[in-house]
């Protein structure tokens, strides 16, 4: 987006976050169009900024080890309807982290910041980007596309997303081997340990659940 945040929107957003909310805000003119210093620092978690440091197509590099930025190399292009890029250089507040680097020297290196407070104590979560989300490719291979970046942002704010079940074919003949793949989006905390889980499998014709023991594979998820 290229619009700013009005005082009324500041009040609404800050009230939501004061109640332990979690939010993703993307807008290259949010800071340029002006927000209050209190909202900028306490909620967007931006200490200081320099406006419009990158105005051309460029590459954004993720910060290694960050839950959102790790391994990202985003070749960003100007979205339809935008006159120019106006990406800002931002310095995160204490407790917040920058996770995208715009690549310009001589200014603060980050174009996006993240903050995840103590949720158990009612604190909030914030991801704020001065890079328009629309400028990220929708078709580049993962992780450098909109779907993967959004998944990471949501998981940073809310925790791992639900898994999914994929069945190899829509129909099987009697005695065919059935291949079912169960995946989740959570990180493998210990790659040296093969974890297991028991699931109940049943169908329209087989209403009595069958216990199936699943073993973790080396594949992602």
LOSE-986523 format. One record per atom (N, C-alpha, C): x, y, z negated. Coordinates in steps of 0.02 Angstrom, whole numbers, padded with zeros to 5 digits, always signed. Atoms other than C-alpha are relative to their C-alpha. Layout:
residues N
XYZ ...
//
This chain:
residues 221
+00041-00060+00000 +00000+00000+00000 +00043+00062+00000 -00037-00063+00000 +00052+00181+00024 -00031+00052-00047 +00034-00047+00044 -00070+00264-00097 +00031+00000-00069 -00024-00003+00069 -00032+00319-00273 -00051-00028-00048 +00045+00021+00053 -00117+00284-00439 -00027+00062-00034 +00031-00060+00029 -00241+00412-00504 +00003-00004-00077 +00003+00002+00073 -00250+00463-00688 -00053-00047-00026 +00053+00046+00021 -00414+00367-00702 +00023-00073+00007 -00026+00068-00009 -00329+00211-00632 +00054-00016-00050 -00050+00010+00053 -00184+00235-00752 -00035-00022-00065 +00036+00015+00061 -00308+00233-00896 -00028-00071+00002 +00030+00067-00007 -00395+00077-00830 +00052-00054-00004 -00053+00051-00002 -00234-00018-00797 +00033-00007-00068 -00033+00003+00065 -00152+00029-00962 -00045-00032-00052 +00047+00032+00046 -00309-00021-01057 -00003-00075+00010 -00001+00072-00015 -00311-00189-00969 +00063-00033-00026 -00063+00029+00022 -00127-00218-01007 +00006+00001-00076 -00001-00002+00073 -00147-00163-01188 -00037-00059-00030 +00037+00058+00023 -00267-00308-01203 +00033-00066+00018 -00036+00061-00017 -00135-00432-01147 -00007-00020+00073 +00009+00016-00071 -00170-00422-00960 +00065-00012+00036 -00058+00013-00043 -00053-00473-00820 -00018+00024+00070 +00018-00033-00062 -00042-00380-00656 +00060+00004+00047 -00050-00012-00052 +00054-00366-00492 -00021+00063+00038 +00013-00063-00037 +00065-00192-00414 +00054+00008+00052 -00046-00011-00056 +00145-00162-00244 -00020+00065+00034 +00016-00064-00033 +00156+00013-00172 +00062+00042+00006 -00062-00036-00010 +00298+00108-00094 -00006+00075-00017 +00009-00070+00018 +00222+00278-00138 -00030+00010-00069 +00027-00006+00067 +00162+00242-00314 +00040+00051-00041 -00042-00045+00039 +00309+00331-00393 +00006+00068+00034 -00006-00063-00037 +00326+00463-00256 -00061+00044-00010 +00061-00039+00009 +00144+00517-00273 -00013+00020-00072 +00001-00024+00069 +00168+00531-00459 -00045-00039-00047 +00036+00028+00057 +00118+00439-00616 +00031+00033-00062 -00027-00029+00061 +00141+00497-00794 +00063-00037-00021 -00061+00032+00024 +00309+00463-00874 -00015-00058-00046 +00019+00054+00046 +00224+00360-01008 -00023-00062+00038 +00023+00058-00039 +00138+00249-00878 +00058-00031+00037 -00058+00025-00037 +00296+00235-00775 +00045-00044-00043 -00048+00036+00042 +00404+00179-00920 -00032-00054-00042 +00030+00048+00047 +00283+00089-01036 -00038-00056+00035 +00041+00050-00033 +00180-00004-00906 +00031-00026+00065 -00035+00023-00060 +00269-00007-00737 +00070-00026-00017 -00066+00021+00025 +00429-00035-00837 +00057+00025+00044 -00052-00033-00039 +00530+00084-00728 +00028+00057-00042 -00032-00052+00040 +00654+00191-00824 +00010+00063+00042 -00012-00055-00046 +00714+00302-00682 -00005-00026+00071 +00004+00021-00070 +00697+00300-00493 +00025+00055+00047 -00018-00045-00055 +00758+00379-00332 -00046-00017+00058 +00049+00013-00052 +00627+00399-00196 +00031-00011+00068 -00010+00006-00073 +00637+00338-00017 +00073-00014+00018 -00070+00015-00015 +00812+00263-00018 +00008-00042+00062 -00002+00041-00061 +00771+00141+00123 -00063+00015+00040 +00056-00020-00042 +00663+00197+00268 -00002-00039+00066 -00004+00040-00061 +00705+00065+00400 -00010-00074-00015 +00002+00073+00008 +00683-00120+00430 +00065-00023-00031 -00060+00019+00036 +00804-00208+00315 -00010-00069-00033 +00004+00064+00035 +00839-00363+00210 +00001+00013-00075 +00003-00002+00073 +00789-00376+00027 +00028-00067-00026 -00033+00059+00028 +00894-00497-00076 -00023-00011-00071 +00023+00016+00067 +00826-00585-00229 +00058-00009-00049 -00049+00007+00053 +00919-00588-00394 +00005-00074-00020 -00010+00070+00016 +00994-00760-00428 -00023-00015-00071 +00023+00022+00066 +00912-00852-00572 -00065+00030-00023 +00064-00030+00020 +00759-00740-00580 -00057-00044+00025 +00055+00045-00021 +00594-00838-00574 -00033+00020+00066 +00028-00022-00064 +00533-00732-00428 +00054+00008+00052 -00050-00019-00050 +00691-00672-00343 +00049-00053+00020 -00053+00049-00014 +00801-00826-00348 -00004-00027+00071 -00010+00028-00067 +00863-00878-00174 -00038+00036+00055 +00037-00036-00052 +00757-00749-00082 +00047+00041+00044 -00031-00044-00050 +00823-00667+00077 -00056+00022+00046 +00060-00022-00034 +00678-00566+00143 +00016+00051+00054 -00006-00048-00055 +00693-00486+00315 -00068+00032+00009 +00065-00033+00003 +00555-00358+00298 -00009+00046+00060 +00016-00042-00057 +00469-00269+00441 -00059+00045-00017 +00050-00050+00015 +00356-00117+00443 -00070-00027+00015 +00068+00025-00012 +00173-00168+00421 -00037+00045+00050 +00041-00037-00047 +00045-00115+00550 -00034+00058-00037 +00032-00058+00030 -00019+00060+00514 +00046+00042-00044 -00048-00038+00040 +00134+00115+00415 +00044+00043+00046 -00042-00045-00039 +00233+00264+00479 +00074-00017-00010 -00070+00014+00016 +00396+00216+00392 +00003-00038-00066 -00014+00024+00067 +00469+00122+00247 +00019+00059-00045 -00020-00049+00051 +00488+00226+00088 +00015-00039-00064 -00017+00043+00057 +00567+00099-00029 +00042+00040-00050 -00035-00037+00053 +00626+00170-00196 +00053-00044-00033 -00049+00033+00044 +00777+00127-00302 -00023+00009-00071 +00028-00004+00068 +00720+00086-00478 +00048-00032-00050 -00037+00028+00056 +00805+00055-00644 -00050-00026-00051 +00049+00028+00046 +00710-00063-00760 +00010+00025-00071 -00002-00016+00071 +00667-00020-00939 +00031-00059-00038 -00023+00056+00041 +00746-00123-01080 -00055-00052-00009 +00048+00054+00004 +00662-00292-01084 -00029-00020+00067 +00022+00015-00068 +00619-00284-00899 +00061-00018+00042 -00054+00021-00044 +00721-00351-00753 -00015+00020+00072 +00007-00007-00072 +00751-00303-00573 +00008-00068+00033 -00005+00066-00031 +00725-00449-00455 +00008+00003+00076 -00015-00008-00071 +00741-00379-00277 +00050+00057+00008 -00051-00051-00014 +00891-00282-00211 -00011+00026+00071 +00012-00031-00065 +00867-00158-00069 +00063+00004+00043 -00062+00003-00039 +01051-00162-00018 +00036+00065+00010 -00032-00065-00008 +01091+00024-00023 +00045+00015-00059 -00047-00015+00054 +01244+00076-00123 -00009+00072-00024 +00001-00067+00027 +01260+00230-00233 -00061+00018-00040 +00060-00011+00040 +01090+00213-00317 -00015-00063-00039 +00020+00062+00035 +01005+00090-00434 -00016-00053+00053 +00002+00050-00054 +01008-00075-00339 -00068-00032+00012 +00061+00039-00004 +00830-00135-00368 -00057+00038+00034 +00062-00028-00029 +00668-00107-00272 -00062-00027-00036 +00057+00031+00035 +00558-00213-00387 +00023-00021-00070 -00015+00019+00069 +00549-00249-00574 -00054-00047-00026 +00048+00045+00032 +00465-00378-00683 +00007+00005-00076 +00001-00001+00073 +00415-00386-00865 -00049-00053-00024 +00045+00048+00032 +00342-00528-00967 +00011+00004-00075 -00006-00009+00072 +00310-00486-01147 -00016-00063-00038 +00017+00057+00043 +00270-00599-01292 -00075-00010+00003 +00072+00011-00010 +00102-00667-01236 -00034-00022-00064 +00030+00025+00062 +00074-00752-01403 -00016+00057-00049 +00013-00058+00043 +00079-00580-01485 -00046+00051+00034 +00046-00044-00035 -00041-00503-01358 +00032+00048+00048 -00034-00045-00047 +00089-00419-01248 -00020-00017+00071 +00023+00007-00069 +00066-00401-01060 +00055-00022+00047 -00047+00017-00053 +00149-00454-00898 -00009+00047+00059 +00002-00048-00056 +00194-00338-00753 +00051-00020+00052 -00047+00003-00057 +00271-00360-00581 -00016+00060+00043 +00010-00061-00039 +00295-00196-00490 +00053+00004+00055 -00044-00003-00058 +00369-00179-00316 -00011+00064+00039 +00006-00058-00045 +00406-00021-00217 +00007-00022+00073 +00001+00029-00067 +00425-00136-00066 -00071-00022+00014 +00068+00023-00014 +00255-00159+00018 -00001-00076+00009 +00005+00073-00006 +00205-00341-00002 -00015-00020+00072 +00019+00015-00069 +00133-00334+00175 +00060-00004+00047 -00059-00001-00043 +00309-00309+00244 +00038-00067-00001 -00031+00067+00003 +00361-00486+00193 -00032-00044+00053 +00025+00043-00053 +00343-00613+00333 -00052-00049-00026 +00049+00051+00017 +00191-00725+00330 +00019-00068+00029 -00015+00062-00036 +00276-00856+00439 +00072-00025-00008 -00069+00024+00009 +00461-00866+00392 +00000-00061-00045 -00003+00060+00042 +00515-01030+00312 +00005+00018-00074 -00004-00009+00073 +00496-01046+00123 +00073-00002-00021 +00045-00039+00044 +00544-00968+00009 -00013+00071+00025 -00001-00070-00022 +00552-00811+00117 -00064+00021+00036 +00063-00020-00030 +00368-00788+00155 -00049+00023-00054 +00048-00029+00047 +00217-00706+00076 -00029-00052-00048 +00032+00050+00042 +00139-00867+00012 +00045-00021-00058 -00046+00022+00052 +00294-00922-00083 +00016+00056-00049 -00013-00056+00045 +00333-00750-00152 -00060+00012-00046 +00059-00010+00041 +00154-00731-00211 -00008-00056-00051 +00003+00055+00047 +00157-00904-00289 +00047+00012-00059 -00048-00013+00053 +00313-00857-00386 -00023+00056-00046 +00024-00056+00041 +00238-00693-00444 -00056-00024-00047 +00055+00025+00041 +00079-00779-00504 +00025-00046-00055 -00026+00046+00051 +00177-00914-00593 +00041+00038-00053 -00036-00041+00049 +00290-00783-00674 -00048+00031-00050 +00048-00034+00043 +00137-00695-00741 -00044-00047-00040 +00051+00043+00030 +00021-00840-00779 +00024-00069-00021 -00022+00068+00012 +00125-00999-00787 -00011-00043+00062 +00004+00043-00059 +00133-01148-00668 -00071-00009+00026 +00065+00010-00031 -00009-01166-00545 -00018-00074+00000 +00019+00071-00002 -00110-01327-00536 +00033-00037+00058 -00029+00040-00053 -00039-01469-00434 -00052-00018+00053 +00047+00021-00052 -00118-01552-00284 +00013-00074+00016 -00004+00070-00020 -00151-01727-00218 -00010-00004+00075 +00004+00009-00073 -00117-01771-00035 -00006-00074+00015 +00009+00069-00023 -00182-01932+00044 +00023-00004+00073 -00033+00004-00065 -00086-01990+00197 -00050+00000+00058 +00049+00005-00054 -00239-02034+00303 -00070+00010-00026 +00069-00010+00020 -00424-01997+00302 -00037-00066-00009 +00034+00065+00004 -00473-02181+00323 +00051-00056+00002 -00045+00058+00003 -00393-02351+00288 -00039-00063+00016 +00028+00066-00011 -00424-02529+00343 +00011-00043-00063 -00012+00045+00057 -00439-02670+00215 +00073-00023-00003 -00068+00023+00013 -00271-02718+00139 +00055+00049+00024 -00051-00051-00017 -00185-02561+00206 +00032+00027-00064 -00033-00035+00056 -00057-02483+00091 -00020+00073+00002 +00023-00069+00005 -00118-02316+00031 +00057+00043-00029 -00052-00045+00024 +00008-02174+00013 -00034+00064-00026 +00027-00060+00032 -00045-02039-00110 +00058+00037-00031 -00055-00041+00027 +00073-01896-00153 -00030+00051-00048 +00023-00048+00051 +00045-01798-00313 +00058+00049-00013 -00052-00050+00010 +00141-01635-00327 -00024+00053-00048 +00017-00059+00040 +00147-01489-00446 +00051+00053+00017 -00044-00056-00016 +00230-01319-00438 +00046+00019-00058 -00044-00015+00057 +00321-01325-00604 +00071-00022+00015 -00070+00018-00010 +00509-01330-00608 +00016-00067-00035 -00024+00062+00030 +00595-01497-00643 +00051+00019-00054 -00042-00024+00055 +00667-01460-00815 +00063-00041-00009 -00059+00043+00007 +00787-01608-00816 +00004-00047+00059 -00003+00041-00061 +00834-01677-00644 +00030-00069-00011 -00031+00064+00013 +00928-01822-00726 -00049-00050-00031 +00050+00043+00032 +00771-01891-00810 -00057-00013+00049 +00057+00018-00042 +00641-01986-00709 -00062-00003-00044 +00059-00003+00041 +00476-01939-00786 -00056-00042+00030 +00057+00040-00023 +00317-02042-00775 -00065+00029-00026 +00066-00021+00022 +00132-02009-00790 -00050-00053+00022 +00053+00048-00017 -00021-02123-00791 -00062+00039+00022 +00061-00031-00025 -00170-02071-00686 -00054-00053+00011 +00057+00045-00014 -00343-02148-00666 -00023+00012+00071 +00021-00004-00070 -00389-02186-00486 -00067-00036+00008 +00065+00032-00013 -00568-02221-00433 -00030+00032+00063 +00031-00023-00061 -00681-02197-00282 -00075-00011-00004 +00073+00009-00001 -00863-02201-00230 -00018-00073-00009 +00016+00072+00004 -00857-02390-00211 +00034-00035-00059 -00036+00029+00057 -00732-02425-00351 -00007+00049-00058 +00016-00048+00052 -00809-02336-00498 +00036-00012-00066 -00040+00014+00060 -00705-02422-00631 +00071+00025+00011 -00067-00028-00012 -00544-02321-00647 +00055-00053-00004 -00059+00042+00000 -00382-02410-00607 +00059+00041-00024 -00059-00036+00025 -00229-02357-00707 +00059-00009+00047 -00057+00001-00044 -00083-02310-00594 +00056+00038-00033 -00058-00031+00029 +00090-02272-00660 +00040+00033+00056 -00037-00037-00050 +00178-02135-00559 +00069+00017-00027 -00069-00017+00016 +00365-02110-00558 +00021+00063+00038 -00025-00060-00031 +00445-01942-00522 +00052-00019+00054 -00049+00010-00053 +00543-01934-00358 +00048+00059+00001 -00049-00053-00006 +00687-01826-00307 -00024+00061+00038 +00026-00055-00039 +00576-01714-00201 -00021+00058-00046 +00021-00058+00038 +00531-01537-00256 -00070-00010-00026 +00066+00008+00030 +00383-01539-00375 -00007-00067-00034 
//
